[in-house]
Amino acid sequence: MEPSLWVRLKVRNAMRTFFRWLLLVGVITVPFACSDADDDGTKEIGDDGGSDSNTGNPSSATGSGSGTTGGIDIDDDDTMVIDVNGEPCAADVTTAELVEIDIHLMLDSSSSMLEQMPNGSTKWDAVVNSLIDFVQDPATADIGVGLQYFPLMRENANLDCLVDSDCTGGGGPCSSSTCMVEGTVDGVGDYLGVNDNTTMGVCDGDAACAADEVCRSWLGVCTAPHPDTGEYTLLGDGDNLMVCGEPNDCPVGDCDALGYCEFTDAQGEPIPCSSAALPCPAEAGTCYLFPYSCTNATLCGGEDYSAPAVEISTAADRNDALIASLTAHEPAGLTPTAPALDGVIQHARVRETADPNRKVVAVLATDGLPTICDPVEIADVSEMARAGVEGTPSVETYVIGVFSEAEAQTAEANLNQIAQAGGTEQAFVISTGNDVASLFLEALNQIRGAALACDFAIPEPEAGETLDFGQVNLEFVDAAGDDRQLVNVASESDCGQAAGTGWYYVRDADTDTPIQITVCPDVCAEFESAMGASQVNLQIGCETIIK
């Protein structure tokens, strides 16, 4: 269980709403109160995936770009092809070379990754073993792989706390700190309380609260046995729910530790509970007490995650660096998905800008939904992935999730939103009831294949020569050996004008020079499905056929 700051705040809000209901029905009295506890489109491992790229138009410019994956040398003799006017034309023909790819992995190392799976292994061990197998596979030797973890913590900061003074290294305030009101019950004593109108959120001193409020630790609710029934009940004064950070905060009764139920309600909202007065309903499972956290111990800036723990590399010692990092890293903390995703996209973009001949994709691997660092709403996190794929250069985001069967339904829908916004259609979701290590490895291999399928390098012209981008054509040869002439469109958005036959240039953002050839998504899907049995040929020297 990894309770989140977000969930804790929602529970507090639920407590206030619950208290308001108690007031309306008149069940809180002074000083005692009685209360009744009351297409998902997921990519299954083994399916195929695709990828998209951005835009460009044909033009004439100095040739640039090179590729080393696959391909054959340009023929010594020209090949006769049919030109734009339907006439024979002599062209140099070569198999188009797939653009080399780099994978930058943002790996969830929150404390929940240490949860044990049904097979006795932890999620962390399974994922680490998969990654080691992936980088040691000779088939991935030409693929650059980089790595960063989330969360990252402030230097000298600790995570766990009960009160602000527990937080070191500038990591406070503690998430128990809440704005509340002070009150007095005649004949009973002073108390701290919350109601439906008190300021929501974690506070860092009284100045963060309204004028009539103070910032104190809220760890529980004041309860006492009812004088008539003996059952523990909530205490209030008719306006406020009495809350506490320590036993002395309750004028009578006990400080009953607050938590949340194992399962949410029908609307997916957390159900508040406490150790005595508010047990979870039978269908809601166990009441988990909050392990409060230092709210600023976790780094929350995208720039914090943009520097890799292991730089993207294809060098001979790449595996040693990755394996050493993975085996030394210890999971701990919450899940700051938003800055982690922002950071991995930032670094992928920097790398691809520095070397346009290599395509860099971001891979977000997680076992949980966002629990700290704004934004935590999936819709907002998804917009970060969308900005990545729509930016220049375009960075696609692939998502891998590892969840228990109980968590899978919610996780699937949420992670799919991120993947779809990031241009990769669906997330790879793996159940902990299956062989996580092998399925995680299979997901990585599918990502490798999908990222390779649609992007081709522009051949480097001979020394002293230039490549006329207005004299480049493509031919698709399917698995049966039948050829099909492809036609150039201005951009990916124009692919609908050339169903099954379109391609376009991806251009340098500064010079507008074509740096890559990308086939349209429908051609890509066909090429990917027959990977190894089909090919795309470059025809250089005849006027480009434009749709």
C-alpha positions as CSV (number, residue, x, y, z in Angstrom):
1,M,0.0,0.0,0.0
2,E,1.4,3.4,-0.9
3,P,-1.1,6.1,0.4
4,S,-0.6,9.3,-1.3
5,L,-0.7,12.9,-0.3
6,W,-3.5,13.4,-2.9
7,V,-5.5,10.5,-1.4
8,R,-4.9,11.8,2.1
9,L,-6.3,15.2,1.1
10,K,-9.3,13.6,-0.5
11,V,-9.9,11.6,2.6
12,R,-9.8,14.8,4.7
13,N,-12.3,16.4,2.3
14,A,-14.4,13.2,2.6
15,M,-14.2,13.6,6.4
16,R,-15.5,17.2,6.2
17,T,-18.3,16.1,3.9
18,F,-19.1,13.3,6.2
19,F,-19.1,15.6,9.2
20,R,-21.5,18.0,7.3
21,W,-23.9,15.1,6.8
22,L,-23.7,14.3,10.5
23,L,-24.6,17.9,11.3
24,L,-27.6,17.9,8.9
25,V,-29.1,14.8,10.4
26,G,-28.4,16.0,13.9
27,V,-26.3,13.1,15.1
28,I,-23.5,15.1,16.7
29,T,-24.1,16.5,20.1
30,V,-22.1,18.2,22.8
31,P,-19.7,16.7,23.6
32,F,-20.6,13.3,22.1
33,A,-21.6,12.3,18.6
34,C,-23.0,9.1,17.3
35,S,-22.2,8.0,13.8
36,D,-22.7,4.9,11.6
37,A,-19.7,3.7,9.6
38,D,-21.0,3.4,6.6
39,D,-11.7,0.7,-26.5
40,D,-10.2,0.5,-22.4
41,G,-7.8,-0.3,-25.4
42,T,-5.1,-1.8,-23.2
43,K,-2.4,-3.3,-25.3
44,E,-2.0,-6.9,-24.3
45,I,1.5,-8.2,-24.3
46,G,2.0,-9.8,-27.7
47,D,0.0,-7.3,-29.7
48,D,1.8,-5.1,-32.2
49,G,2.2,-1.3,-31.8
50,G,3.0,1.6,-34.1
51,S,4.5,5.1,-33.9
52,D,4.0,8.4,-35.6
53,S,6.3,11.3,-36.4
54,N,6.0,14.9,-37.4
55,T,5.9,16.9,-40.6
56,G,7.8,18.1,-43.6
57,N,7.6,19.0,-47.3
58,P,9.9,18.1,-50.2
59,S,12.4,20.7,-51.3
60,S,16.0,21.0,-52.6
61,A,18.8,21.4,-50.1
62,T,22.2,20.1,-49.3
63,G,22.0,16.4,-48.4
64,S,22.5,15.3,-44.8
65,G,21.9,12.4,-42.6
66,S,23.1,8.9,-42.4
67,G,21.9,5.5,-41.1
68,T,23.6,2.3,-40.2
69,T,20.7,-0.1,-39.4
70,G,20.0,-2.4,-42.3
71,G,20.2,-1.2,-45.9
72,I,22.3,-2.0,-48.9
73,D,24.7,0.1,-51.0
74,I,23.3,2.2,-53.9
75,D,23.5,0.2,-57.1
76,D,26.3,1.0,-59.5
77,D,23.8,1.0,-62.4
78,D,20.6,3.1,-62.4
79,T,17.3,1.3,-62.3
80,M,14.4,2.4,-64.5
81,V,11.4,3.6,-62.6
82,I,8.2,5.4,-63.7
83,D,8.4,9.1,-62.9
84,V,5.7,11.7,-62.0
85,N,4.7,12.0,-65.6
86,G,4.3,8.3,-66.1
87,E,7.5,8.2,-68.1
88,P,10.6,5.9,-67.6
89,C,13.3,7.6,-65.5
90,A,16.7,6.3,-64.4
91,A,17.1,6.3,-60.6
92,D,19.5,5.0,-58.0
93,V,17.6,2.5,-55.8
94,T,18.5,1.4,-52.3
95,T,16.7,-0.3,-49.4
96,A,15.7,2.5,-47.1
97,E,17.7,2.3,-43.8
98,L,15.7,2.4,-40.6
99,V,16.6,5.3,-38.4
100,E,18.5,4.2,-35.3
101,I,16.7,4.6,-32.0
102,D,17.4,5.4,-28.4
103,I,15.3,4.5,-25.5
104,H,15.2,6.7,-22.4
105,L,13.6,4.9,-19.5
106,M,12.0,6.6,-16.6
107,L,11.7,3.9,-14.0
108,D,9.4,4.0,-11.0
109,S,11.4,3.2,-7.8
110,S,8.7,4.1,-5.3
111,S,8.4,2.0,-2.1
112,S,5.5,0.1,-3.6
113,M,7.9,-1.5,-6.1
114,L,9.1,-3.6,-3.1
115,E,5.7,-5.3,-2.7
116,Q,5.8,-9.0,-3.0
117,M,4.0,-10.7,-5.9
118,P,2.2,-14.1,-5.8
119,N,5.4,-15.9,-7.0
120,G,7.4,-14.5,-4.0
121,S,9.5,-12.1,-5.9
122,T,9.1,-8.3,-5.7
123,K,8.0,-6.1,-8.6
124,W,11.4,-4.4,-8.4
125,D,13.4,-7.6,-8.8
126,A,11.2,-8.7,-11.8
127,V,11.6,-5.4,-13.6
128,V,15.4,-5.1,-12.9
129,N,15.9,-8.6,-14.2
130,S,14.0,-7.8,-17.4
131,L,16.0,-4.7,-18.0
132,I,19.3,-6.5,-17.6
133,D,18.1,-9.2,-20.0
134,F,17.1,-6.5,-22.5
135,V,20.4,-4.7,-22.6
136,Q,22.4,-7.9,-22.7
137,D,20.5,-9.2,-25.8
138,P,22.8,-8.8,-28.8
139,A,19.8,-7.6,-30.8
140,T,19.7,-4.4,-28.8
141,A,23.4,-3.6,-29.1
142,D,22.8,-0.8,-31.6
143,I,20.0,0.7,-29.5
144,G,21.0,3.5,-27.1
145,V,19.5,3.0,-23.6
146,G,19.4,5.6,-20.9
147,L,17.9,5.5,-17.4
148,Q,16.5,7.7,-14.6
149,Y,14.5,6.9,-11.6
150,F,11.5,8.5,-9.8
151,P,11.2,9.7,-7.1
152,L,14.3,11.7,-6.5
153,M,14.8,13.1,-3.0
154,R,16.2,16.4,-1.7
155,E,19.7,16.0,-0.3
156,N,19.6,15.1,3.5
157,A,15.8,15.0,3.5
158,N,13.8,12.2,5.1
159,L,10.4,11.0,3.9
160,D,8.5,9.8,7.0
161,C,7.0,12.1,9.6
162,L,4.2,12.7,12.1
163,V,4.8,16.4,12.6
164,D,6.8,19.2,10.9
165,S,9.8,18.9,13.2
166,D,10.4,15.4,11.9
167,C,11.2,16.7,8.4
168,T,14.9,17.4,7.8
169,G,16.9,18.9,4.9
170,G,14.1,21.4,4.0
171,G,11.7,18.6,3.3
172,G,8.8,20.0,5.4
173,P,6.0,20.6,6.1
174,C,4.7,17.2,7.1
175,S,1.6,16.2,5.3
176,S,-0.3,16.0,8.6
177,S,-0.2,19.8,8.9
178,T,-3.7,21.2,8.2
179,C,-5.6,24.4,8.7
180,M,-8.2,24.2,11.5
181,V,-10.1,26.3,14.0
182,E,-9.8,26.6,17.7
183,G,-12.8,26.3,19.9
184,T,-14.0,25.8,23.5
185,V,-16.8,23.7,24.9
186,D,-18.1,25.0,28.2
187,G,-17.4,22.7,31.0
188,V,-15.3,20.4,28.7
189,G,-12.3,22.4,27.5
190,D,-10.5,23.7,24.4
191,Y,-10.3,21.8,21.2
192,L,-9.1,21.9,17.6
193,G,-11.6,21.4,14.9
194,V,-12.4,21.2,11.1
195,N,-15.6,21.8,9.3
196,D,-16.8,22.0,5.7
197,N,-15.4,25.4,5.3
198,T,-11.9,25.2,6.7
199,T,-9.0,25.7,4.3
200,M,-8.1,22.5,2.3
201,G,-4.6,21.4,1.8
202,V,-1.3,21.1,3.6
203,C,-0.2,24.2,5.4
204,D,3.3,25.6,6.4
205,G,2.5,27.8,9.3
206,D,-0.5,29.9,10.4
207,A,0.1,32.4,7.6
208,A,-1.1,29.8,5.0
209,C,-4.5,29.5,6.7
210,A,-7.5,31.9,6.9
211,A,-7.5,34.6,9.5
212,D,-9.5,32.6,12.0
213,E,-7.5,29.4,11.5
214,V,-4.3,27.9,12.8
215,C,-1.9,25.3,11.2
216,R,-1.6,22.2,13.3
217,S,-1.0,18.5,12.8
218,W,-4.2,16.4,12.1
219,L,-3.5,12.8,12.8
220,G,-6.8,11.6,14.1
221,V,-10.3,12.4,15.4
222,C,-11.4,12.8,19.0
223,T,-13.6,9.9,20.1
224,A,-15.1,8.5,23.3
225,P,-17.5,5.7,24.3
226,H,-21.1,6.8,24.2
227,P,-22.5,7.0,27.7
228,D,-25.5,5.0,26.7
229,T,-24.3,2.4,24.2
230,G,-20.5,2.2,25.0
231,E,-19.7,2.4,21.3
232,Y,-17.0,4.7,20.2
233,T,-18.4,7.9,18.6
234,L,-17.0,11.1,17.0
235,L,-16.9,14.2,19.2
236,G,-18.0,17.6,18.0
237,D,-19.6,20.8,19.2
238,G,-22.4,21.0,16.6
239,D,-20.3,23.1,14.3
240,N,-16.9,21.4,14.2
241,L,-15.4,17.9,14.2
242,M,-12.9,17.7,16.9
243,V,-9.5,16.6,15.6
244,C,-6.1,15.9,17.1
245,G,-2.4,15.6,16.6
246,E,-1.7,14.2,20.0
247,P,-3.9,12.8,22.9
248,N,-3.8,16.2,24.8
249,D,-5.6,17.9,21.9
250,C,-8.8,16.1,22.8
251,P,-10.6,17.8,25.8
252,V,-12.2,14.4,26.5
253,G,-11.9,10.9,25.1
254,D,-9.1,9.6,22.9
255,C,-7.2,10.7,19.8
256,D,-8.4,8.0,17.3
257,A,-5.8,7.6,14.4
258,L,-7.3,8.5,11.0
259,G,-6.8,6.4,7.8
260,Y,-8.5,5.2,4.7
261,C,-10.2,2.0,3.7
262,E,-8.5,-0.6,1.5
263,F,-11.1,-0.2,-1.3
264,T,-12.8,2.9,-2.6
265,D,-16.5,3.6,-2.9
266,A,-18.6,3.1,-6.0
267,Q,-17.4,6.4,-7.4
268,G,-13.7,5.6,-6.9
269,E,-13.4,8.0,-3.9
270,P,-11.4,7.0,-0.8
271,I,-13.4,6.1,2.3
272,P,-12.2,7.6,5.6
273,C,-11.8,5.4,8.6
274,S,-10.2,5.3,12.0
275,S,-8.9,2.7,14.4
276,A,-12.0,2.8,16.7
277,A,-14.9,5.0,15.9
278,L,-15.0,4.7,12.1
279,P,-14.4,1.1,11.0
280,C,-14.4,0.3,7.3
281,P,-17.6,-1.2,5.9
282,A,-17.2,-4.9,5.3
283,E,-16.9,-4.4,1.5
284,A,-14.3,-1.7,1.9
285,G,-11.7,-4.0,3.4
286,T,-9.0,-3.0,6.0
287,C,-8.5,0.4,7.5
288,Y,-4.9,1.5,6.7
289,L,-3.5,4.3,8.9
290,F,-1.5,7.0,7.1
291,P,2.3,6.9,7.1
292,Y,2.6,10.7,6.7
293,S,5.3,12.1,4.6
294,C,7.5,15.3,4.3
295,T,5.8,17.1,1.4
296,N,8.9,18.8,0.1
297,A,11.3,15.8,0.5
298,T,10.5,14.7,-3.0
299,L,11.9,16.8,-5.9
300,C,9.0,18.0,-8.0
301,G,10.6,19.9,-10.9
302,G,10.8,18.5,-14.4
303,E,14.4,19.8,-14.6
304,D,15.2,17.6,-11.6
305,Y,14.5,14.5,-13.6
306,S,15.9,15.7,-17.0
307,A,19.4,14.6,-16.0
308,P,19.8,10.9,-16.4
309,A,21.2,8.5,-13.8
310,V,22.8,6.6,-16.8
311,E,23.2,8.6,-20.0
312,I,21.9,7.1,-23.3
313,S,24.7,5.2,-24.9
314,T,25.5,2.4,-27.3
315,A,29.1,2.2,-26.1
316,A,30.7,-1.1,-25.2
317,D,30.5,-0.4,-21.5
318,R,26.8,0.6,-21.7
319,N,25.6,-2.6,-20.1
320,D,28.0,-2.4,-17.2
321,A,26.8,1.2,-16.3
322,L,23.2,0.2,-16.5
323,I,23.5,-3.0,-14.6
324,A,25.6,-1.3,-11.8
325,S,23.0,1.4,-11.4
326,L,20.0,-1.0,-11.4
327,T,21.6,-3.3,-8.8
328,A,22.7,-0.5,-6.5
329,H,19.4,1.5,-6.5
330,E,17.0,1.0,-3.6
331,P,13.2,1.8,-4.0
332,A,11.7,4.3,-1.6
333,G,9.2,7.2,-1.6
334,L,6.1,8.2,-3.4
335,T,5.2,8.5,-7.1
336,P,5.9,12.0,-8.7
337,T,4.7,11.0,-12.2
338,A,4.3,14.5,-13.7
339,P,7.8,15.8,-13.2
340,A,9.3,12.4,-14.0
341,L,7.4,12.4,-17.4
342,D,8.4,16.0,-18.0
343,G,12.0,15.2,-17.3
344,V,12.3,12.1,-19.5
345,I,10.7,14.0,-22.4
346,Q,13.0,17.0,-21.9
347,H,16.1,14.8,-22.1
348,A,14.9,12.8,-25.0
349,R,14.3,16.1,-26.9
350,V,17.8,17.4,-26.1
351,R,19.4,14.2,-27.3
352,E,17.5,14.0,-30.6
353,T,18.1,17.7,-31.2
354,A,21.9,17.0,-30.8
355,D,21.7,14.0,-33.2
356,P,18.7,14.2,-35.5
357,N,19.8,10.9,-37.1
358,R,18.7,9.0,-34.0
359,K,15.1,8.8,-32.9
360,V,14.7,9.0,-29.1
361,V,11.6,7.6,-27.4
362,A,10.5,8.0,-23.8
363,V,9.4,5.0,-21.8
364,L,7.5,5.5,-18.5
365,A,7.5,2.3,-16.4
366,T,5.4,2.5,-13.2
367,D,3.4,0.4,-10.7
368,G,1.3,3.3,-9.5
369,L,-0.7,6.4,-10.3
370,P,0.6,9.9,-9.3
371,T,0.7,10.4,-5.6
372,I,2.7,13.6,-5.1
373,C,3.9,16.6,-7.1
374,D,1.3,18.6,-9.1
375,P,-0.4,17.8,-11.3
376,V,-1.6,14.5,-10.0
377,E,-4.7,14.3,-12.2
378,I,-4.2,11.9,-15.1
379,A,-5.8,14.3,-17.6
380,D,-3.1,16.9,-16.8
381,V,-0.3,14.4,-16.8
382,S,-1.5,13.2,-20.2
383,E,-1.2,16.7,-21.6
384,M,2.5,16.6,-20.8
385,A,2.8,13.5,-23.0
386,R,0.8,15.2,-25.7
387,A,3.1,18.2,-25.6
388,G,6.0,15.8,-26.0
389,V,4.7,14.3,-29.2
390,E,3.5,17.6,-30.6
391,G,6.8,19.4,-29.9
392,T,10.0,19.7,-32.0
393,P,11.5,17.2,-32.2
394,S,8.6,15.0,-31.5
395,V,9.1,12.6,-28.6
396,E,6.7,9.6,-28.3
397,T,5.9,8.3,-24.8
398,Y,5.5,4.5,-24.3
399,V,4.0,3.4,-21.0
400,I,4.5,0.1,-19.1
401,G,2.5,-0.6,-16.0
402,V,2.8,-3.4,-13.4
403,F,-0.3,-3.8,-11.2
404,S,-2.1,-6.4,-9.1
405,E,-5.4,-7.7,-10.5
406,A,-7.3,-5.5,-8.0
407,E,-5.6,-2.4,-9.3
408,A,-5.6,-3.2,-13.0
409,Q,-8.9,-1.9,-14.1
410,T,-8.3,1.6,-12.8
411,A,-4.7,1.5,-13.9
412,E,-5.4,0.4,-17.5
413,A,-7.8,3.3,-18.2
414,N,-5.4,5.9,-16.7
415,L,-2.2,4.7,-18.3
416,N,-3.9,4.4,-21.6
417,Q,-4.7,8.1,-21.5
418,I,-1.0,8.9,-21.1
419,A,0.1,6.5,-23.9
420,Q,-2.6,7.7,-26.3
421,A,-1.7,11.3,-25.7
422,G,2.0,10.4,-26.2
423,G,1.3,9.0,-29.6
424,T,1.7,5.3,-28.8
425,E,-2.0,4.2,-28.7
426,Q,-2.1,2.0,-25.6
427,A,-0.2,1.2,-22.5
428,F,1.4,-2.2,-21.8
429,V,-0.2,-3.4,-18.6
430,I,1.1,-6.4,-16.8
431,S,-0.6,-8.2,-14.0
432,T,1.5,-9.3,-11.0
433,G,-0.3,-12.7,-11.2
434,N,1.6,-13.4,-14.4
435,D,5.3,-13.8,-15.2
436,V,6.2,-10.1,-14.8
437,A,9.8,-10.5,-15.8
438,S,9.2,-12.1,-19.1
439,L,6.2,-9.9,-20.0
440,F,8.1,-6.7,-19.1
441,L,10.9,-7.9,-21.4
442,E,8.4,-8.6,-24.1
443,A,6.9,-5.1,-23.8
444,L,10.4,-3.6,-24.2
445,N,11.0,-5.6,-27.3
446,Q,7.6,-4.6,-28.7
447,I,8.5,-1.0,-28.1
448,R,11.8,-1.4,-29.9
449,G,10.0,-2.9,-32.9
450,A,7.3,-0.2,-32.9
451,A,9.8,2.6,-32.7
452,L,11.9,1.3,-35.5
453,A,9.1,0.5,-38.0
454,C,8.2,3.8,-39.7
455,D,11.2,6.2,-39.7
456,F,14.0,6.0,-42.4
457,A,17.3,7.8,-42.7
458,I,18.1,10.1,-45.6
459,P,21.2,8.8,-47.4
460,E,24.3,10.9,-47.1
461,P,25.4,12.3,-50.6
462,E,28.9,11.7,-51.9
463,A,31.6,14.2,-51.0
464,G,31.1,17.4,-52.9
465,E,27.6,16.5,-54.1
466,T,24.1,17.5,-52.8
467,L,20.9,15.6,-52.6
468,D,17.9,17.1,-54.3
469,F,15.0,16.5,-51.9
470,G,12.6,17.1,-54.8
471,Q,14.0,14.0,-56.5
472,V,13.4,11.4,-53.9
473,N,10.7,8.7,-54.1
474,L,9.7,5.7,-52.1
475,E,8.5,2.2,-53.0
476,F,6.9,-0.3,-50.7
477,V,7.5,-4.0,-51.3
478,D,5.2,-6.2,-49.4
479,A,5.7,-9.7,-48.0
480,A,4.6,-11.3,-51.2
481,G,7.1,-9.3,-53.2
482,D,4.5,-7.0,-54.8
483,D,5.7,-3.4,-55.1
484,R,3.6,-0.2,-54.6
485,Q,4.7,3.3,-55.4
486,L,4.4,5.7,-52.4
487,V,3.6,9.4,-52.8
488,N,4.8,12.4,-50.8
489,V,2.4,14.4,-48.7
490,A,3.2,17.7,-46.9
491,S,2.9,16.3,-43.4
492,E,1.4,13.6,-41.2
493,S,-1.8,15.5,-41.0
494,D,-2.1,15.1,-44.8
495,C,-1.7,11.3,-44.8
496,G,-5.5,10.9,-45.3
497,Q,-5.0,12.2,-48.8
498,A,-2.9,9.2,-49.7
499,A,-4.4,6.1,-48.1
500,G,-2.0,3.3,-48.0
501,T,0.7,5.1,-50.0
502,G,1.8,8.2,-48.1
503,W,5.2,9.4,-46.8
504,Y,6.5,12.7,-45.6
505,Y,9.7,14.5,-44.6
506,V,10.5,15.4,-40.9
507,R,12.4,18.7,-41.0
508,D,14.9,20.4,-38.8
509,A,13.1,23.0,-36.7
510,D,15.8,25.7,-37.3
511,T,16.9,25.1,-40.9
512,D,13.7,23.5,-42.3
513,T,16.0,20.9,-44.0
514,P,14.6,17.4,-44.2
515,I,16.3,15.1,-41.7
516,Q,14.2,12.0,-41.8
517,I,11.7,10.2,-44.0
518,T,8.6,8.8,-42.3
519,V,5.8,6.7,-43.9
520,C,2.2,7.4,-42.9
521,P,0.6,5.4,-40.1
522,D,-1.4,3.1,-42.3
523,V,1.8,2.2,-44.3
524,C,3.7,1.9,-41.1
525,A,1.2,-0.6,-39.6
526,E,1.5,-2.7,-42.7
527,F,5.3,-2.5,-42.7
528,E,5.4,-3.4,-39.0
529,S,3.1,-6.4,-39.3
530,A,5.5,-7.8,-41.9
531,M,8.7,-6.7,-40.3
532,G,11.6,-8.6,-41.9
533,A,9.4,-9.8,-44.9
534,S,8.7,-6.4,-46.4
535,Q,10.9,-3.4,-47.2
536,V,10.8,0.2,-48.3
537,N,13.1,1.3,-51.3
538,L,14.5,4.7,-51.8
539,Q,14.5,5.9,-55.5
540,I,16.8,8.9,-56.0
541,G,17.1,10.9,-59.2
542,C,13.5,11.3,-60.4
543,E,11.0,14.1,-59.6
544,T,9.2,13.4,-56.4
545,I,5.6,12.2,-56.8
546,I,3.5,14.5,-54.7
547,K,-0.1,13.9,-53.8
